Amino acid sequence: MVSPGRPRLITTERIVEAGKRITLPRLSIRGVAKELGVSEMSIYRIVGDLEGLRAMVAEGIVAGHVFPEPTATDPEDALVELAHTLRDFVMANPGIGQHLTRLAAPRHEFTIRLAEGQQAAFASRFGYPPAQASLLVSTVAEHAIALGEINPLSHDDTAPGPLPEQAPTVRTGAESIALLSPRERFEWSIRATARGSILLLDRENPVAQHSSPETAPEGAK
């Protein structure tokens, strides 16, 4: 219950901090209002609705995180390095993955700025046309975010249980994978994605296939 007297100051920063404590999967207008000791209506007046609240908190999380500059000198290694960064970020902030992959949705200013910065830096560093750099970075990023958000079990240290004898191929594969640490499993998976994306782009450039000679990026004609 809100105490009588002078109204409490409600700022975006306080809402974001409250949302982070609650976590995105459990976020609600009522929960934030209770956390801040204010009325639900006062939160509604600022965020509009639950989607607005989620976007505000998610954007605050993105804006408050410092993403390290890539250090790799090879494009494949740079993509893998970015993937590890995103994976760690998603695992540290449950529920952020959906926000990161919905760039066309409203109220994603910081996230779009992050994507633009990463893709433009990759294009500049390795000499890729912007469209190709965007395709490579976004493909690897989507896989990294999905593994961190949707399949967190791929990152734990729990040993797999025994598999039935009638599945010898599956069992042998699982036993081999079990020898790797969670980070090594992720590294193998995401490096395959990065390497395959680069090779596929070199052989069958979808950007060039869907562009006219006049609009195709330099190097893709």
N, C-alpha and C positions, 0 to 999 in steps of 0.2 A: 504494500500500500504506500502511496506517495505521501510523504509528510507535508503538512500545511506550511505556509510561509513563502519565502522567496523561491521562485521557480529555479530549478537547476539548469545550468547552461548545457545545452545539448549541441555538440559539434560533430562534424563528420569524423574527426579523429577519435572521439569517444565512442561513437557508434562502431567504428572499425575495430577498435580495441576490444569492445564488448563482444563483437561478432567473432573475433579471433579466439577469444576465451571459450565461447560456446562451440565453435567450429562450424564450418559451412554446412555439413550434412544435418546438423541439429538446429540450424539457424531458424529463428522465428521472431516476428514482431514482439510477441509477448515476452519471449526470452530476453531480448535486448532491453525492452522497457524495464523488466524486473532487474536485470543486471545493473542498469543505470539509475534505478530508483525513480523512474518517471512514468507518465501515463503512456499507454499504447498509442493514443491519439497523437501525442506529441511526436512519436516516432513516425507514424503515418504521414504527418504533415511534412516531414523532411524527405522520406524515402519514396513515398507514393504508394508502394505495395511491396509484397514479399520479394518479387523479382528485383525491384529497385534496391531493396535492402541487400540481397545477395550480390548484386552487381557492385554496390558501394563497398561492401566488405571485401569482395574479391579484388576489386581495383586497388583498395587500400593495401591489401597484402602484396600485390604485384609492385605497387609504387614504393613500398617500404623495403623491398628486397634488393640487395645489390648483386647483380649477376656479373660474375667475373669475366674479364676480357679473355677471348680464346688465345691460347699460346701455341697451338699446333701449327706446323708449317706445311702440312699436307692436308688436302681437302677432306679426305676420308677421316683422318685423325681429328680434324676440327669438328666434323659432324658428330663423331663419337663423344668428343669432349663436351659439346653442347648437350647431347643426349643425357650424359651423366648429370650435368647441371640441372636440367629440367626434371630428371627423375628424382634427384634429391629434393628439389623444391616441391614437387608434387607430393612426395611422401611426407614431407614436413608440414604440409598444408592440405589435409584431407578435404576433398571436394573441389579443389581449385582446377582440376583438369577440365571439367566441362566449360568453365569460364575461358580457359586458355584456348580452347578449340572453337570458340564461337565468335570469331573476330567480326562477323557482320552484324552481330547483335548490338543494340544500343548500349551506351554507357561502358564502352570498352577502350577508352582513350589511352590509358597507360599500357594496356595489353597490346594494342595496335602499335603504339610507339616502340614497345619492346620488340615485337615481331619485325617491324621495319628496320630497327637498328641492327638486329642480328642478321637479317637477310641482306641488307645493304653492305654490312661489313664483310660478309662472306663473298659477295660479288666483287667488292673492291680488292679484297685480299688475294683471291685466287683467279681473278680475271674472267669470271663467268658473267654473261649477260644477266641483267636483273631478273628476267622471267625464269631463266634456268636456275639461278641461285635461289630464288623463292621456292621453286619446285623441290629442289634438293633439301633445303633447310626445313620446309614445312612437312615434307614426307617423313624425315627422320624425327622431327619434333613430335608429330602425331603419334608415331610408334612409341617414343619414349614416354610421352604423357599417358598413353593408354596402358602401358605396362605398369607405370607407377600408380595410376588411379584405379584401373579396373581389375588388375590382377596383382594385388599386393603380395599374394602368396608366393609369387615368383621371386620375391626378395627375402623371404624368411629363411631361417636356418633349420627348419624342421625337416628331419630325415623322412623320405617317403616311406610309406608302409609297404609291406610285401605285396607283390603283384602276382596274379594267378599264373600257374604253369602254362595254361593254354595261350598265354600272350608273351611268348619268349622274346619277340622282337621289341615289344614295348618295354618289357622288363629290362632287357639289356641296355636299351637307350636310357631308361630312367636311372639305372645303376651308374652309367657313365656320367650323366648329368649331375648326379648326386655328389660326384667327386669335386665338382666346381663350387666355389663360394657363390652366394647370391649375386655379388657384384660381377664375378666372372661370368655367370650365366647371362646376366644382362649385357655385359660387354660383347659376348659372342653373338647374341641375338641382334643387338643394335648395329654391330659392325657389319653383319651380313646385310642388314637393311641399307646401311650407308654405301657399302661397296656395290651392292646390286643396283641401287638407285643411280649411282654414278655411271656404271657400265650400261645400264638401260638408257640413260640419257644420251650417252655417246652413240649408241646403236640406233635407238628409235626415239628420237626427240619429240615428245608429244607437243611441245611448244611450237616447234617448227611445223609439225603436221597440221596444226590447227591455225596456222598463221599464213597470210598471203605473203608473197615475196616482198611486198612493200612494207608489211608490218612485222615480219619475222625479225627477231633480234639478231644483231650482228654476230656472226659465227654460227648461226643456226640456218643460214640460207644455203 
